[in-house]
Amino acid sequence: MHQKLVKQAFEEIKKIEEKKLGVIISDTQASELLSITLKEDYKTPLSDRTLRDIFNGLIDIKKSKVVVSLCEFLNYKSYEEFKTKNSILPNLPEIEKPTKPTLNLIEKTQTFIQRNKVAIIIPFILLFTGIAFYASTKQRWMVWNENHYEEVSFNTKKYSLEQLKLYKEDRIKYFKKIEGTCEYPFFNKAGKPTIWYGRNRSGDLELFTSVGLHPETGKTLKHITPYMIKKYICK
């Protein structure tokens, strides 16, 4: 049930961002934004990596406060209400027991597979190898160039592995570094932030037009606040 709870939270945060920005964010971006929301709005720190592990069913939620905060974010009164509304199972048809001819067929099939497993496995290995090779050659890449991402070919002579990142269309279109001024519209008409910030390796504050990770440090960006604007931008 913990996995289902987090999956619903991911879906909800995606709907919010799509309504706000007009773009569909990825699962990774959803985990980053949900992590920020839990920390800032519900005083419940939980890393985006942990959220993705729960989302993928690798671990369960260890702290009850996280469960309570997620339920509150999804407008459930309690975890019991969430379980009640999400535990309804459909009526499954009864499975008939296999007849004796069916059992004989199963036994013959198992025997055939045991005797010919090498001949059966090799074509599958070749098939999956071919698929993997095709996927790797067709994969698109991008690198950070001063203030934006741009698509490039996979070239380890020109770029380091640290620079090369998997291509994401929303990063190309909407993720930019800007020079903020006091006149910049840091919030939309609904009062939602339009800018996120983080510090580079030199410790300098940098501003970006979308949620995500800092291109240099890999740390999660934080959404802008009136305090940060007053202290660092409009001194």
C-alpha positions, 0 to 999 in steps of 0.5 A: 500500500505504501507504493500505491500511496507514493504513486498517487502522490507522484500523479498528483504532483504531475497534475499540479505542475502540468496545470501550472507550467503547461508541461508534463514532468518526468517521474524523477522531476516529480520525486524531486518536487514532491520531496521539496513539498513534503519538506517545506509544506509538511515539515517532513524531510524525505529525499527524492531518491527514497521516494523513487525507491518506494515508487519502484517497490524497492522499500516501504515507508519507515516513518509514520509521519511520512505516511501522514504527510502523504495522505494529507497532501492527497486530501485523505483524512487518514491512512485508514481512509486511504486503505479503505478507498484503495483496497477494493478488489474486483470479483475474480472468476474461479480458476478451474483445476487442469484436467488430466490431458492438460496435465500431460501436455504441461509435463510434455512441454516441461520435458521438451524445454529441459531437453532443448533449453540451449537451443531455446535460450540462445535465440532469446539471448541474441534477440535481447542483445540486438534490442539492447544494441539498437537502443544504445545506438538510438539513445539521444544525449545532451550536455549543459552549455553555459545557460541551457541544455543542448542535444549532442551526439555521444562522443567521449572524446569531446565530452566527459561521461559526467557531462553527458546526460540522457536527452530530455525534451522538457530540459531542452525547452524549459530549463534555462539559467537566467540573470535575475533582476528585481523586475523579473516575474518570480511568481505567476498570477496564482502566486506560484514560483516560476524560478528555482535556485541553487549554488554552483561549485564556487558557491555562487547563487544561480537561478533557473526556470524550472524545477530539477537538479543543478547542472553542475552539482546535481543537487535538487534546486529549491523554489524561490521565496520572497526572502531569497529575492530580498536578500540576494537579488534585490539587495 
